[in-house]
Amino acid sequence: MVENMNNIEKKPKIVEKTLDQLLNETESKITQGNEYYQTEKFRLGDGIIKIHFKLINQEIIMQMYDKKENERIPYLLSKSLYNPKTKDLFSEKQLDKFLPGGLAIVIAYKILQESGFDENVMKNQQLPF
């Protein structure tokens, strides 16, 4: 019985919050203006980076197809990746500076998957991933 009492005392305290507080916290985490952004973690060298992105739609995909093959991934990322420092989307020039080619492909592929586009369809469209 004493052993059970010790276990109860070691549990962390639960902080009670109202539903409004929880909703406000959640909203501030996932929205910037009227846009919804997801956050994914990717391994880069010895560290892990967080990438914030918004889902893309068919219109962006169609515009991406109009680009040359080597311009498709930068275009896709510039329409999706969010820069929390500037509170805006990254430009293609900014992306060239900090995203190595392989990581850019992985991130673009993840954005396509999360946006609901089938990987087999993407491969048939001759995208560079």
C-alpha positions in Angstrom: 0.0 0.0 0.0 2.8 2.4 0.9 4.5 1.5 -2.4 1.4 2.5 -4.4 1.2 5.9 -2.5 4.8 6.6 -3.5 4.0 6.0 -7.2 1.0 8.4 -7.1 3.2 11.2 -5.6 5.7 10.9 -8.5 3.2 11.6 -11.3 3.5 15.1 -12.9 0.8 17.6 -12.1 -1.8 18.1 -14.7 -2.4 21.7 -15.6 -6.0 22.4 -16.2 -6.9 24.6 -19.1 -10.2 25.8 -20.5 -11.4 24.7 -23.9 -10.9 28.3 -25.2 -7.3 28.3 -23.9 -6.5 25.1 -25.7 -8.2 26.2 -28.9 -6.2 29.5 -28.9 -2.9 27.7 -28.3 -3.7 25.2 -31.1 -4.7 28.0 -33.5 -1.6 30.0 -32.8 0.6 26.9 -33.5 -1.0 25.9 -36.8 -2.1 29.1 -38.5 -0.3 32.2 -39.8 -2.9 34.6 -41.1 -5.5 32.4 -42.9 -3.0 29.7 -43.9 -2.6 26.3 -42.3 1.0 25.0 -41.9 2.2 21.5 -41.0 5.5 20.9 -39.3 7.8 18.0 -40.1 11.2 17.1 -38.8 14.0 16.1 -41.2 17.5 14.9 -40.4 20.3 17.1 -41.8 23.8 16.0 -41.0 24.0 15.4 -37.3 21.0 17.6 -36.5 17.3 17.7 -37.1 15.6 20.6 -38.7 11.9 21.6 -38.6 10.2 22.4 -41.9 6.9 24.3 -41.9 4.8 23.9 -45.1 1.3 24.4 -46.4 -0.4 21.8 -48.5 -0.6 22.4 -52.2 -3.4 22.1 -54.6 -3.9 21.0 -58.2 -3.4 24.5 -59.5 0.2 24.6 -58.1 0.9 21.2 -59.6 -0.3 22.3 -63.0 1.9 25.4 -62.8 4.8 23.2 -61.7 4.4 21.1 -64.9 4.8 24.2 -67.0 8.3 24.7 -65.6 11.5 23.1 -66.8 12.4 19.9 -64.9 15.2 21.5 -62.9 12.8 24.4 -61.9 9.9 22.2 -60.6 11.1 21.4 -57.1 12.2 25.0 -56.3 8.9 26.2 -57.6 6.9 23.7 -55.5 8.9 24.6 -52.3 8.5 28.3 -52.9 4.8 27.9 -53.0 4.7 25.8 -49.8 7.6 26.3 -47.4 7.0 28.8 -44.6 9.8 30.9 -43.1 8.9 31.7 -39.4 11.5 34.4 -39.2 10.0 36.5 -42.0 6.4 35.1 -41.5 6.2 34.5 -45.2 6.9 31.8 -47.8 10.5 31.2 -48.8 11.6 32.6 -52.2 13.3 30.3 -54.7 16.6 32.3 -54.1 16.4 31.7 -50.3 15.8 28.0 -50.9 18.8 27.6 -53.1 21.0 28.9 -50.3 20.1 26.5 -47.5 18.5 23.4 -49.0 20.8 20.8 -50.5 19.5 19.0 -53.5 18.7 15.7 -51.9 16.9 17.2 -48.9 14.9 19.5 -51.2 13.7 16.4 -53.1 12.7 14.6 -49.9 10.8 17.7 -48.6 9.0 18.2 -51.9 8.0 14.5 -52.0 6.7 14.8 -48.4 4.6 17.9 -49.4 3.2 16.0 -52.4 2.3 13.0 -50.2 0.7 15.1 -47.4 -1.2 17.0 -50.1 -2.8 13.8 -51.3 -1.0 13.3 -54.6 -0.2 9.7 -55.4 3.5 8.9 -55.8 2.9 6.6 -58.8 1.1 9.3 -60.6 4.0 11.7 -59.9 6.5 9.3 -61.2 4.5 8.8 -64.4 4.5 12.6 -64.9 8.3 12.5 -65.0 8.9 14.6 -62.0 12.4 14.5 -60.7 11.6 12.3 -57.7 
